[in-house]
Amino acid sequence: MRGQWHEGVDKWMHINQIMKEKKIEILAVQETHLSKDNETSLNETFNKRLKIISSIDPKHRNAKDIVITKGKKITILVVYAPNEPSKNGVFWEEVQTNLTSLPTPDVLLGDFNIVEDTLDRLPPKQDNKHATVALMCLKLSLDLRDRWRAENPDLLAYTYAQSSTQGGQQSRIDRIYISENILSFSKDWTIEPAGIATDHQLISARISDIRMPFMGRGRWTLPLFILKDKDIKDQIIDMGHTMQLDIKNLLSDRSATHNPQTIFKNFKDMAIKFCRDKARTSIPKIQNCINSLKSDLKACLNDQSTPEEECHLIGLELQE
């Protein structure tokens, strides 16, 4: 997150908006620079919309903390591992020791500051063996899986990118591990732009309650942005006037197939088709641009014919 403010704008307001738009129930955030007083103030501001829980490193109060927002009934362990390789390995050993007296987490997520596979670094590099083995032992003891990698065994995608002045390296150090017993109830594993000023991507997954019945897409509803389009409203009003005239001119000449009810149904069908057609062609240009950049980034990172250095630079430019 890199602090609360960016160019005078409060990132927490954006986080609230992002959670609402993307229907995120639980969000883990690092580097919030949040004090306990800030936490209390934010909980008062958002009231019942968000519940913020902050865990602060007493040695680095302004740097390393963990925030979980808007929780549900699931056991989650959020981590922000040390960047230094030797300390990273010790960190996983301490986590495993401390968990012996705590509930077993269903989900382990956060900034691991380490990758298990050279595939998750650009340029490819094997991380510290002590740290990777310690993390592997923790995962085995908790029966955790990296579902994103299981679904994308050969795909190159990264969650963190250094600036060009820092060296421009990229890596998938932000991950979500999930326990075997709820693995089959997870889907929609994604890596996408966070929506706030940060050098990390947003990683997410949808985890369903195993007791929940299957729920379909539901009935179609009119997209809200359509209601703000004056031309569309005028067209529907014209359709309504035509319908009223047809009903008025009907008088006694009605039948089982031609009556006010069937005329009204035809009006609704025409209006729905018109709105659907308009909605398909009225996707905001910014979303088309984002989708295009995502496709270009994916193609660049996974194009074996592109030289590594060129891929490196193009990937950085697209993410920025």
Legacy VTK file of the C-alpha trace (Angstrom):
# vtk DataFile Version 3.0
C-alpha trace
ASCII
DATASET POLYDATA
POINTS 320 float
0.000 0.000 0.000
2.970 2.294 0.734
1.134 4.539 3.187
-2.285 6.146 3.382
-1.798 9.122 1.042
-0.954 9.608 -2.621
-0.835 13.120 -4.048
-3.186 14.315 -1.310
-5.749 11.529 -1.905
-6.682 9.128 0.913
-6.100 5.558 -0.332
-8.517 4.125 2.243
-11.422 5.757 0.401
-10.266 4.031 -2.783
-9.930 0.719 -0.919
-13.514 1.016 0.303
-14.659 1.679 -3.275
-12.591 -1.184 -4.735
-13.952 -3.674 -2.180
-17.491 -2.609 -2.996
-17.058 -2.731 -6.780
-15.172 -6.042 -6.837
-17.327 -7.568 -4.059
-14.279 -8.340 -1.917
-15.192 -9.650 1.542
-11.700 -10.019 3.027
-8.729 -7.884 2.020
-5.181 -8.124 3.386
-2.975 -5.046 3.065
0.696 -4.465 3.925
2.761 -1.306 4.481
-0.228 0.758 5.630
1.851 2.828 8.110
-1.186 2.560 10.375
-1.145 3.268 14.108
-3.748 1.976 16.556
-5.235 5.488 16.730
-5.513 5.500 12.927
-7.192 2.090 13.048
-9.795 3.336 15.559
-10.431 6.466 13.499
-10.900 4.477 10.268
-13.292 2.011 11.933
-15.356 4.957 13.158
-15.335 6.458 9.654
-16.429 3.311 7.836
-18.641 2.082 10.683
-20.345 -1.153 9.576
-19.086 -1.008 5.991
-15.567 -2.175 6.901
-13.992 -3.770 9.953
-10.266 -3.027 10.078
-7.884 -5.103 12.206
-4.275 -3.976 12.362
-1.273 -6.018 13.567
1.778 -3.805 14.011
5.424 -4.821 14.210
6.505 -3.147 17.510
10.044 -2.637 16.156
8.882 -0.954 12.941
5.612 0.796 13.740
5.596 2.913 10.593
6.732 0.225 8.167
5.503 -3.304 8.819
1.924 -3.944 9.708
-0.915 -6.180 8.583
-4.520 -5.190 8.041
-7.463 -7.484 7.419
-10.735 -5.855 6.446
-14.338 -7.024 6.351
-14.010 -10.549 7.703
-16.103 -13.714 7.363
-16.045 -17.092 9.181
-12.771 -18.475 7.889
-9.337 -18.818 9.510
-6.767 -16.720 7.660
-3.093 -16.109 8.349
-1.769 -12.925 6.719
2.000 -12.564 6.459
4.522 -9.911 5.545
7.800 -11.833 5.453
11.249 -10.230 5.842
13.051 -9.333 2.638
16.460 -10.537 3.855
16.860 -14.247 2.826
18.360 -15.473 6.135
15.636 -13.781 8.186
12.977 -15.005 5.742
13.837 -18.651 6.459
13.805 -18.093 10.233
10.448 -16.319 9.885
8.728 -19.430 8.430
10.225 -21.638 11.136
8.898 -19.282 13.824
5.462 -19.190 12.185
5.296 -23.002 12.197
6.325 -23.134 15.873
3.819 -20.480 16.957
0.943 -22.142 15.069
1.112 -25.239 17.260
-0.993 -23.429 19.890
-3.275 -21.622 17.415
-6.113 -22.641 15.053
-4.914 -24.123 11.769
-5.373 -21.527 9.012
-7.554 -22.343 5.999
-5.765 -19.663 3.983
-2.221 -18.296 4.066
-1.663 -15.108 2.069
0.403 -11.969 1.848
3.809 -10.718 0.728
6.170 -13.701 1.052
9.254 -11.862 -0.269
10.361 -15.197 -1.708
9.386 -17.439 -4.633
9.488 -21.230 -4.785
10.074 -21.520 -8.530
12.470 -19.721 -10.886
9.422 -19.299 -13.136
8.157 -16.652 -10.692
11.083 -14.262 -11.172
12.190 -12.113 -14.091
15.024 -12.607 -14.750
14.710 -16.225 -13.490
16.624 -16.925 -10.284
16.589 -19.592 -7.567
15.813 -18.107 -4.148
17.585 -18.885 -0.866
17.385 -22.655 -0.212
16.961 -22.349 3.573
14.004 -19.984 3.116
12.291 -22.012 0.383
12.655 -25.272 2.341
11.295 -23.637 5.519
8.269 -22.325 3.600
7.728 -25.726 1.974
7.773 -27.424 5.404
5.191 -24.940 6.705
2.945 -25.554 3.691
3.199 -29.330 4.112
2.373 -29.151 7.806
-0.730 -27.037 7.059
-1.656 -28.959 3.868
-1.699 -25.779 1.764
-1.684 -25.420 -2.042
-0.852 -22.658 -4.514
-4.017 -22.933 -6.608
-3.084 -20.119 -9.004
0.075 -21.947 -10.069
-1.821 -25.254 -10.283
-4.250 -23.635 -12.731
-1.460 -21.859 -14.627
1.495 -24.287 -14.579
3.477 -22.551 -17.350
2.118 -18.988 -17.267
4.406 -16.079 -16.462
2.755 -13.360 -14.375
4.161 -11.150 -11.636
2.723 -9.325 -8.650
5.606 -6.959 -7.908
7.744 -4.855 -10.233
10.711 -2.700 -9.354
11.053 0.661 -11.053
13.588 0.926 -13.869
15.924 2.866 -11.546
15.779 -0.003 -9.016
16.712 -2.543 -11.660
13.300 -3.404 -13.081
13.135 -6.950 -11.691
9.716 -8.582 -11.380
8.434 -11.419 -9.226
5.334 -13.251 -7.953
6.080 -12.745 -4.262
2.430 -12.061 -3.361
0.466 -15.305 -3.210
-2.546 -17.058 -1.713
-2.233 -20.615 -0.402
-5.393 -22.555 0.402
-5.973 -25.749 2.379
-6.737 -28.986 0.577
-10.153 -29.386 2.226
-11.569 -26.200 0.655
-9.500 -26.256 -2.537
-12.394 -27.508 -4.675
-14.594 -24.651 -3.438
-12.275 -21.950 -4.809
-12.273 -20.311 -8.242
-11.554 -17.062 -10.117
-7.855 -16.907 -9.201
-6.568 -13.633 -10.637
-3.644 -11.211 -10.708
-4.693 -7.693 -11.725
-3.887 -4.004 -11.116
-4.667 -2.967 -7.532
-6.534 0.223 -8.410
-4.486 2.368 -6.009
-0.968 3.816 -6.235
1.278 0.877 -5.319
4.047 -1.245 -6.857
2.171 -4.507 -6.166
-0.680 -6.149 -8.062
-3.946 -7.276 -6.486
-4.177 -11.064 -6.152
-7.587 -12.552 -5.444
-9.681 -15.704 -5.352
-13.313 -16.533 -4.709
-13.866 -19.074 -1.921
-17.380 -20.404 -1.403
-18.919 -21.814 1.760
-19.102 -25.606 1.344
-22.662 -25.497 2.740
-23.919 -23.006 0.185
-26.284 -24.237 -2.544
-25.422 -23.554 -6.173
-26.525 -20.086 -7.227
-26.927 -19.157 -10.879
-26.325 -15.782 -12.473
-29.807 -14.580 -11.504
-32.127 -12.521 -13.673
-30.811 -9.851 -15.981
-30.851 -6.291 -14.665
-30.423 -2.998 -16.470
-26.831 -1.687 -16.165
-26.917 1.499 -14.089
-24.806 3.522 -16.522
-27.507 2.988 -19.175
-29.947 5.040 -17.067
-27.632 8.055 -17.326
-27.524 7.984 -21.133
-29.960 10.647 -22.424
-30.161 9.201 -25.959
-31.092 5.771 -24.628
-33.750 7.244 -22.322
-35.233 9.221 -25.227
-35.383 6.104 -27.405
-37.179 4.102 -24.677
-39.628 6.973 -24.134
-40.388 6.957 -27.881
-40.987 3.199 -27.712
-43.342 3.829 -24.783
-45.296 6.448 -26.727
-45.635 4.009 -29.656
-46.893 1.343 -27.272
-49.475 3.727 -25.811
-50.747 4.619 -29.287
-50.989 0.942 -30.248
-53.021 0.197 -27.116
-55.227 3.260 -27.655
-55.909 2.332 -31.302
-56.663 -1.262 -30.382
-60.171 -0.478 -29.036
-62.344 -3.535 -29.621
-60.077 -5.150 -32.189
-58.298 -7.451 -29.793
-57.537 -11.147 -29.790
-55.633 -13.737 -27.820
-52.445 -12.805 -29.673
-53.009 -9.053 -30.048
-54.087 -7.221 -26.898
-52.699 -4.661 -24.398
-50.810 -7.381 -22.533
-48.986 -8.685 -25.624
-48.258 -5.118 -26.795
-46.758 -4.310 -23.398
-44.687 -7.516 -23.500
-43.360 -6.610 -26.956
-42.427 -3.160 -25.643
-40.467 -4.667 -22.736
-38.704 -7.169 -25.005
-37.714 -4.399 -27.442
-36.495 -2.108 -24.629
-34.427 -4.894 -23.032
-32.852 -5.881 -26.371
-32.099 -2.225 -27.126
-30.442 -1.724 -23.715
-28.452 -4.947 -23.998
-27.159 -3.979 -27.435
-26.210 -0.522 -26.171
-24.522 -1.947 -23.060
-22.333 -4.194 -25.213
-21.153 -1.234 -27.286
-20.891 1.283 -24.425
-18.093 -0.316 -22.392
-15.941 2.585 -21.160
-12.861 3.209 -23.290
-10.656 3.051 -20.197
-11.761 -0.564 -19.559
-10.975 -1.506 -23.156
-7.554 0.090 -22.706
-6.934 -1.838 -19.460
-7.988 -5.137 -21.063
-5.717 -4.451 -24.031
-2.752 -3.710 -21.737
-3.403 -6.902 -19.756
-3.415 -8.959 -22.959
-0.246 -7.281 -24.201
1.502 -7.888 -20.856
0.489 -11.558 -20.786
1.609 -12.046 -24.395
4.934 -10.276 -23.764
5.819 -12.229 -20.618
4.995 -15.575 -22.224
6.557 -14.970 -25.657
9.608 -17.250 -25.779
10.946 -15.512 -28.899
11.305 -12.111 -27.174
14.777 -11.483 -25.688
14.720 -11.456 -21.884
15.968 -7.876 -21.551
13.421 -6.566 -24.058
10.622 -8.512 -22.341
11.814 -7.064 -19.056
11.537 -3.457 -20.260
8.226 -3.920 -22.114
6.662 -5.604 -19.077
7.710 -2.741 -16.818
6.317 -0.141 -19.212
2.973 -1.925 -19.535
2.547 -2.330 -15.756
3.355 1.305 -15.079
LINES 1 321
320 0 1 2 3 4 5 6 7 8 9 10 11 12 13 14 15 16 17 18 19 20 21 22 23 24 25 26 27 28 29 30 31 32 33 34 35 36 37 38 39 40 41 42 43 44 45 46 47 48 49 50 51 52 53 54 55 56 57 58 59 60 61 62 63 64 65 66 67 68 69 70 71 72 73 74 75 76 77 78 79 80 81 82 83 84 85 86 87 88 89 90 91 92 93 94 95 96 97 98 99 100 101 102 103 104 105 106 107 108 109 110 111 112 113 114 115 116 117 118 119 120 121 122 123 124 125 126 127 128 129 130 131 132 133 134 135 136 137 138 139 140 141 142 143 144 145 146 147 148 149 150 151 152 153 154 155 156 157 158 159 160 161 162 163 164 165 166 167 168 169 170 171 172 173 174 175 176 177 178 179 180 181 182 183 184 185 186 187 188 189 190 191 192 193 194 195 196 197 198 199 200 201 202 203 204 205 206 207 208 209 210 211 212 213 214 215 216 217 218 219 220 221 222 223 224 225 226 227 228 229 230 231 232 233 234 235 236 237 238 239 240 241 242 243 244 245 246 247 248 249 250 251 252 253 254 255 256 257 258 259 260 261 262 263 264 265 266 267 268 269 270 271 272 273 274 275 276 277 278 279 280 281 282 283 284 285 286 287 288 289 290 291 292 293 294 295 296 297 298 299 300 301 302 303 304 305 306 307 308 309 310 311 312 313 314 315 316 317 318 319
